[in-house]
Amino acid sequence: MPNLPPTPSEAKRLRSRLYFTGKPCSHGHTGPRLARSAEWVQCQRDAKVRYKKRHPDKRQAGERRRQGRPEVKHKRQCRLLVYYAVQVGLLTRTPCPCGNPDTEAHHEDYSKPLKVEWLCRPCHQKIHKNQNL
């Protein structure tokens, strides 16, 4: 794998999540490994797939509980309304106040679903981080 460090310590020093040794795992995977756990990325994916197949009820029950809450349903409907409004031309994306043209919609008040502020991802995350303090 080009451009990946050869050791986990080197990966951490370079602030990379992955590293590549070229040695295969016990399952035969030779892809990148995670710097924090030394686990092969493909082995981790395979384990998730096996868990989901063995325990479908756990994931589905939690998802149903979360999706069934009224505030989650209302927020999802508002986001869909903004998506469709952009698709049909009722809303147009504008650049973020910082100048970044790649923006996403931020709802200050979900009772007004089409009143959104267009923010880039970093600015949007800053706003939500400040709201949670």
C-alpha positions as CSV (number, residue, x, y, z in Angstrom):
1,M,0.0,0.0,0.0
2,P,1.6,3.2,-1.1
3,N,2.0,6.2,1.3
4,L,1.2,4.2,4.5
5,P,3.7,4.1,7.3
6,P,5.2,0.7,8.1
7,T,4.7,0.7,11.9
8,P,2.0,1.7,14.3
9,S,4.3,4.1,16.1
10,E,5.2,5.8,12.8
11,A,1.5,6.0,11.9
12,K,0.6,7.6,15.3
13,R,3.5,10.1,14.9
14,L,2.1,11.0,11.4
15,R,-1.4,11.1,12.8
16,S,-2.5,8.4,10.4
17,R,-5.2,5.9,11.4
18,L,-3.6,3.1,9.2
19,Y,-0.3,1.5,8.6
20,F,0.9,-1.3,6.3
21,T,3.4,-4.0,7.1
22,G,2.9,-6.3,4.1
23,K,2.5,-9.4,6.3
24,P,-0.7,-11.4,6.1
25,C,-3.0,-12.0,9.0
26,S,-4.1,-15.5,10.1
27,H,-7.0,-15.2,7.7
28,G,-4.8,-14.3,4.8
29,H,-5.6,-10.5,4.6
30,T,-2.7,-8.4,3.5
31,G,-4.3,-5.0,3.7
32,P,-3.8,-2.0,6.0
33,R,-4.0,-2.3,9.8
34,L,-5.4,0.1,12.4
35,A,-2.7,2.0,14.3
36,R,-4.7,2.1,17.6
37,S,-5.4,-1.7,17.8
38,A,-3.0,-3.3,15.2
39,E,-6.1,-5.0,13.8
40,W,-6.4,-5.6,10.1
41,V,-9.1,-3.4,8.6
42,Q,-10.6,-6.3,6.6
43,C,-10.7,-8.5,9.7
44,Q,-12.6,-5.8,11.6
45,R,-15.1,-5.5,8.7
46,D,-15.6,-9.2,8.6
47,A,-16.2,-9.3,12.4
48,K,-18.8,-6.6,12.1
49,V,-20.6,-8.5,9.4
50,R,-20.5,-11.8,11.4
51,Y,-21.9,-9.9,14.5
52,K,-24.7,-8.3,12.5
53,K,-25.7,-11.7,11.1
54,R,-25.6,-13.4,14.6
55,H,-27.4,-10.5,16.4
56,P,-29.8,-8.8,14.0
57,D,-32.3,-8.1,16.7
58,K,-29.9,-6.0,18.8
59,R,-29.1,-3.5,16.1
60,Q,-32.7,-3.3,14.8
61,A,-34.2,-2.8,18.2
62,G,-31.9,0.1,19.0
63,E,-32.5,1.6,15.6
64,R,-36.3,1.3,16.0
65,R,-36.2,2.9,19.5
66,R,-34.1,5.8,18.2
67,Q,-36.1,6.4,15.0
68,G,-39.4,6.1,16.8
69,R,-38.8,9.2,19.0
70,P,-41.0,12.1,17.9
71,E,-38.2,14.7,17.8
72,V,-36.0,12.4,15.6
73,K,-38.9,11.9,13.2
74,H,-39.5,15.6,13.0
75,K,-35.9,16.4,12.4
76,R,-35.7,13.7,9.7
77,Q,-38.8,15.2,7.9
78,C,-37.2,18.7,8.0
79,R,-34.0,17.5,6.5
80,L,-35.8,15.7,3.8
81,L,-37.9,18.8,3.1
82,V,-34.7,20.8,2.7
83,Y,-33.2,18.1,0.4
84,Y,-36.3,18.2,-1.9
85,A,-36.5,22.0,-1.8
86,V,-32.9,22.1,-3.1
87,Q,-33.7,19.5,-5.8
88,V,-36.7,21.4,-7.2
89,G,-35.0,24.8,-6.9
90,L,-36.9,26.3,-3.9
91,L,-33.7,26.6,-2.0
92,T,-30.2,27.2,-3.3
93,R,-27.0,26.5,-1.5
94,T,-24.9,29.5,-0.7
95,P,-21.2,29.6,0.4
96,C,-20.5,29.5,4.1
97,P,-19.7,32.9,5.7
98,C,-16.1,31.8,6.0
99,G,-16.1,31.5,2.1
100,N,-16.1,27.7,1.7
101,P,-18.5,26.8,-1.2
102,D,-19.1,23.2,0.1
103,T,-22.0,23.7,2.5
104,E,-24.7,21.9,4.4
105,A,-27.9,23.1,5.9
106,H,-28.1,24.1,9.6
107,H,-31.5,24.4,11.2
108,E,-31.6,26.9,14.0
109,D,-35.3,26.1,14.6
110,Y,-36.8,22.9,13.3
111,S,-40.3,24.4,13.5
112,K,-39.3,26.5,10.5
113,P,-38.0,23.7,8.2
114,L,-37.1,25.8,5.2
115,K,-35.3,28.5,7.2
116,V,-31.7,27.2,7.1
117,E,-28.2,28.6,7.3
118,W,-25.7,27.2,4.8
119,L,-22.5,26.3,6.6
120,C,-19.4,24.3,5.7
121,R,-18.8,21.2,7.8
122,P,-16.2,22.7,10.2
123,C,-18.3,25.8,10.9
124,H,-21.4,23.6,11.4
125,Q,-19.5,21.4,13.9
126,K,-18.3,24.4,15.8
127,I,-21.9,25.7,16.2
128,H,-23.1,22.3,17.5
129,K,-20.1,21.9,19.8
130,N,-20.9,25.3,21.4
131,Q,-24.6,24.4,21.8
132,N,-23.7,21.2,23.7
133,L,-21.5,23.1,26.3
